[in-house]
């Protein structure tokens, strides 16, 4: 089992979240791939978009409904700084996950996190579990609690 997957499972267990990690036959690198593999709506996928705050030289995580996109102006207003797409190597160094498998939990380094309120429309959402082939389900309220995310409006 991968180190990334083990970190996600350990983080969920430590937070008291009873969630089974599911291995998918198909890749789940994109929200659409994940939705197709799981059999749910794209907006039920909690995709992780990692942006770079150049002012603080830090990464910021936006947990976004899968069918939506981060609106940069809204995200920058929330953070109070200019944002750009994060470099893949930096994402791996800070989170411990490769792009396409970034989980909202189990990061190597704490990361400031924002949560798309659109995800709260569902009783359960699905998120990457640290690999392109593993996902887990979680109640939106639990995901906010576990990640310490700020529920916000930042999507288009």
N, C-alpha and C positions, 0 to 999 in steps of 0.2 A: 504494500500500500504506500502511496506517495506521502512525503512529508507534508505537503500542502493539504492533502485530504485529511491527514491525521490532525493537523492544527485546527481545521474547521470543526471536525468532530469533537475535539477537546474543548474548543471555545463554546460550542453549543451545550455540551455537557456541563461545563463550569457555570454557565448562565442558567442552568436548570431548564433548558429547552429540550423537550422530548421530540426529536425530529429524526426521521430516518433519512439517511443519505442514499440516493438512488443512483445506480450506474446505468447510463443510457447507452443503447447500442449505437445511436447516431451521435454525431458531435453536437455540442450545445454552445458553440463559441459565440453565436449571435442570439439575440432575443428571439428572432423568428425561428431559428433552428431549435432552440429550447422549447418554444411554444408548440412547434410541430411534433417534437419528440414526446413531450409530456401530454399533449392533447388539451391545451388550455389556450386562453386568449393571450395575445402578445403582451397586453398591458398587465397580465398576471405574473409576468417575469420581472423580477427585481434585478435589473441590470446595473452593473457597477461602472460608472464613468469616472475616471480619475483625471483630474485637471491639475495643472501646476500654477501655484500662486507665486509669481516671480518676486513680489515684494517681500514675502516672508521666506522665500525659497523653500516652500513646503508643498506637499501634495494635499489635495482636497478630494474627498469622495462624494459623489452624488449618486444615491441609490434611486434609480429612475424607472418608472413604468416602461416596460419593453417596447411599446408602440410609440413612445414619445422621445423627444430629443431635448437635451439641455439647451435652454435659451441663454446664450452667453451673457447678455445684458442683465438678465435676472440673476444669474449665478454670481456675476461680479458684484452686483448690488448687495447680495447676501453676504459675500465674503468681505466686501469692502476693498477689493483689489482687482487688478487685471489678471485674467486667467487665460491659459492656453492648454492645448492637449499636452498631456504628460508624455515624456519619453518612455518607451517600453522598458528599457533597461532600468530606469529610475523606478518605474512602477514595480518591477520585480524586486529591486533592492529594498524598497520601503515596505511593500505589502507582503512580499514573499510569493506572489502569484504572477503568472504570465497573463498578459492581456488575452482575453477569451476564456479565462478561468478565474478571474478576480472575484473572490468571495467578499461579502460584506462583513464577515467575521473571520477571526484568526490571523489578523495581520501581524507581521513581525514588529512593526512600529505603530503606535497609536496614530490615527489619522482623523482630522476634522471631517465630520460627516453630515450630509444633508439628505433628507428623506422626502421623496416625491409623494405628496398627499394623495395623488391619484391611486397609489397602491392600496390605500386604506379602504377602497371600495370592495375589496375581496376578503373573504374569510381567511384564505391562505394565499400566499404568493410563493414563487419558486425562485431560488437564487443559486448561483454557481457555488460549488463546494470545493473550489480550489483546483479543479482540473477541467478540461474541455468535455469530459464525459460524465461528470458527477454533478448532481443538483440536490437540493434539499428544500422541503416545504416548511413554511413558518408563518404564523399569524403576523400581520403587519405591526400590531402593537408590541409583540415580542421582538420583532426586528428593530424597532425604534429603541426599545429598552436595551437590548443586547449591544447595539452599536453606539448608543448615546447620541443618535442622530437628532438633528433639529428638523421637524416636519415643516416643509416649506413649499412655496410655489415657484418653481424654476424651469418648468418645461413648456414646450410649444404645443 
